[in-house]
Amino acid sequence: MNLKSAVEFIVSVENLRSKHDLDTWCGDMGRQKLYLYVKRLAPTHWQRIRTPENSVRALYQKMLTGYKIFNH
């Protein structure tokens, strides 16, 4: 699994549709909760990227409403 498919999977399974949904789901852990989940789903791809958190951030911001780069 790569980072994109991991983020798409999480967004789908957790029914995240907006920035607010993500904020609520992450709770006190902040985005670290999402990053750890993605890292578990795509460990090989995670390790090959210098800044995987930035890549994950770019992906979810394109998928969720409430972000400037949302494009669905």
Secondary structure by P-SEA (a helix, b strand, c coil): ccaaaaaaaaaaaaccccaaaaaaaaccccaaaaaaaaaaacaaaaaacccaaaaaaaaaaacccccccccc
